[in-house]
């Protein structure tokens, strides 16, 4: 076994659960929405969450302008296929009547909006009374999908203020990950980021030091007692329209 493969084989899993945890939460939350409810997936992108909405009347919306390359700054997808969107519009001005939807989900989108508060106001207009709003967004994020990246992230207090002000009652707000998990996630990027931005890569001793640091972070994360208040991957939010 090569040293590279050996290092991979002994690397702890800390910092690698961001997406999988979010998707599990989203799938479980969507299961709680009554069958045949009309749900709007705002900023649907490639509609990757349609698979969790088979029991629902799914409607996709996006502005449809990201091409995978963006302006080449930061992290980009390379390729991006929206598929067939039901609605192509600005997220703050969706051409549907008031109270058109039983539920709205907006997953990892708010950081890409110049005015996310206005989007919340639009969701409030579109959701029926007692309807569901399902949100996730980063707590802290690197530049991605530029030039369509306007906020690094959102704390729980942002949701508490703006959802309440726009007629929503929060029934769940849960952190995804914690400080140690987040730091581990970013340490994992060192290889690719150093290659791109410094035209270099970590040497053997440096990779060993990374492994030692990750093992330390894994141990701390297992003993964590509330560090998500300081930093986490993001928040999962489920609210009801009053």
N, C-alpha and C positions, 0 to 999 in steps of 0.2 A: 504494500500500500504506500502511495506517495505521501509525503509530508502534508501536502495540500489536502488530500482526501482524509488523512488522519485527523487534521485539525477540524475539518467539517464534521467528522464522525463523533467527536467529543464535544462539539459546541452545544451548550445548553439551549433550550427553546425560548428563553427569555427574549422578549421584544418582537416576537414573530406572530402574535395573535391578534393584531389590530383588526385586520380585515375579517378574519374568520369569526372573531367574537361579535363584531358588528353584524355580520350576515346572520349568525345564529339568533341574535336578539331581534333583528328585523323579521326574520321568518316566523319566530314565535309570536311577535306582536301582530303581524298581519293575520295570523291564524285566529286572533281574537276578534277580527272584524267580521261582522255577519256576512254570510253567503250572499252573493249577488249585489253587494253594496257597490256603488259607483266610486272608484278611487282614481284620483289624478296623481300621476307620478311626475312631479315638476322637476325640470332639469334632468330629464330621464336619461340623457346621454345615449348609450348603447342599449338601453332598456334591460340591463342585466338583472333587474329585480322583478321583471315580469313573471319569472318562474315561480315566485312566491305568491302570485296573485291569481292562480288558476280558478279559485272559488269566487273571484271578484270580477266586476265589470271594469276592466283596466283601460285607462286612457293615458297616453303619454304626451308630454309637452317638453319642448326645449327650444332654445333660440336657433339651434342648428348651424352655428357658424364656426365651431372649432373643427380644425382639419387634421389634428394629430401632430402637426408641426408647430403651430402657433408662431411665435416670433423667434423660436429656437432657444430662448433663454430658459434657465431652470430645468425642471423635469417635464418632459413631454411624452406623449404616448407613442409617437411615430406614425401610427395608423389609428383611424377613428371612424367607425361605421355606425351612424345613428339608426340605420334601418328605416322603416316607414313610421314616421312620427304622426300621431293623430292631430297634434296642434303644434304649429311653429309660430312662436310669438315671444315677446319679452315676458319674463316671468312676473313682472309687476303690472302687466296689462294683458290678461288672458281672456280671449274673446268667448266667454261663457257667462250666462246670467247669474245673478246672485243666488246663493244656496243651491248650486248645481251639483255638488258632490257630497257624498256621505263621508268621504275621507280624502285626505291629501297626504302624500309622503314627499319629503324633500331630503334626499340622502347625499351627503358630502357635496353640497351645492352652495351653501350660503357664503362660503369664502370667495366664490367666483362672482358675486353680485356687487355692483357698485353701491346699491342701496338695499341691504338685506331687510331692514325694518319695513320698507315699503312692500317687500315681498310678503312679510308676515301680515300686513294689512290686506293684501290681495287674497291671501289664504283665508283670512277671516271673512272676507266678502263671499268667497266661493263655497265655504263649508256650511252645511246645514246645521241648525242648532242640535247639539249633542253629537255632532260629527267628530271624527278623530283627525288629529294632526300628528304625524310621525316625522321626527326630525333627527338627523345626525349631522355633525360637522366637526372638523378638527378643533382641538383645544389650541394646538400650535402646529403650523405646517410650513414646509419649505415652499419656495416659489414653484408652482406647477400650473400647467395649462396656460402659461403667460401668452398673450397679455391679458387673459381673463382670470386674473388672480388679484383680488383687491383687499383681502383681510387674511392675516396669518391664522386666525382662529377665534373661538368663542368660549368664554367662561360660563358657568352655570348661571351667574347673575345676569348675564345678557338675556337668557331665556326667561328667567323669572320676571325681569322687568318688562320686556317687550311682549311676551305672550300674554301676561296678565293685563297689560295696557290695551291689548287688542281683543279682549273677550274670550281668552282661553284659560282653562283651569288645568294646571299640570298635574297629572296623576302618576307620572314616573319621570325621574331624571337621574340617570345612572352613568357613572364614569366608566369609560372603557380603558382598562390598563391603569398604570400608576407611574410615578416619577421614574422608578427603576426600569420599568418596561419601556418607557419612552426613550430614555437615554440609551438603552440597549439597541433599540430600533435604529437610532441615528448612528451609533457606532458601527452597525452593520453596513452603513452606506459609505464608510471611509474608503474602501477599496475603489468603488466606482467614482466617487466624487474626487478623490485624489488623482485618479487616472485622467479625468476630464479637465480638472482645473489646475493641477500642478504638474501634469505630465509625468507623474511618478506613481509608485505603488508601495505599500508597506513591505518591508523586508521580513525575513523569517523571525527574527527576535521581536519585531514589532507585531507580527501576527500572533506570536505567542503571548505578548503582553495584552493584546486585544482579547484573546481567549481567557486569560486570567481575569481580566476586568469583567467579561461577560459572566463568568462563573460567580464572581463576587456579586454582580447585579442580580443574578438568579437567586442567590441566597438571600439577599436583602428583600427581593420582591416576595419571596415565600413568607417572609416575616413582616410584610408591610402592614402598617396600621394607619392608613389614611393619607398617604403621600399623594393620592390623586387630587386632593385639595390644592396642592401646589402645582402639579403638572400631570397630564394624562394624555392618551391618544385623542380623546374627544368625549362628548356626552351623547347619550341616547335619550331622546325626549319623546314622551307620549303625552299629548294634551287633548282635552275635550273642549269643544266650543260651547260656551255658556248659553 
